[in-house]
Amino acid sequence: MDVLHDETGSPVSLHDEPRLLDCCSTRARIASPRPQLSLVGQRRYDRAFEPDRCKLLAAAGMILVTGGIEIASDAVLEKIDKGITVVGVIKVLQALAEARIAAHAT
């Protein structure tokens, strides 16, 4: 899945940078100083989760991201055309942790 869903609006793609920034900035302003609404996302742990983006998502109320890793083997991930690497997943999980967003991998 490539989108964020919440109860108050339409899905927002993590790759639609202007719309994502607008959505998160608006939510952060509404929720300031403490989010009253929570976001939960499900998608692949790829480079879309840069540290600054994770902080923005957290400010907007993101509390959890779930994602499928399937296997911790770069060779197998490449064979199944997953589009991620083990090192890349580790970087994403670190960025989420630094932003205080919980992660659940399957």
Number of C-alpha atoms within 10 A of each C-alpha: 10 14 15 20 15 14 9 7 9 10 13 18 16 17 12 10 13 10 13 20 17 11 15 20 16 13 20 20 13 14 16 13 9 12 18 11 16 15 17 16 19 18 16 21 24 18 13 15 22 15 19 12 19 22 20 19 26 23 22 26 22 25 20 17 20 16 17 14 19 12 12 12 12 15 12 13 17 12 10 10 9 15 14 16 20 16 11 15 20 13 18 22 22 18 19 26 15 14 20 16 20 16 19 12 15 8
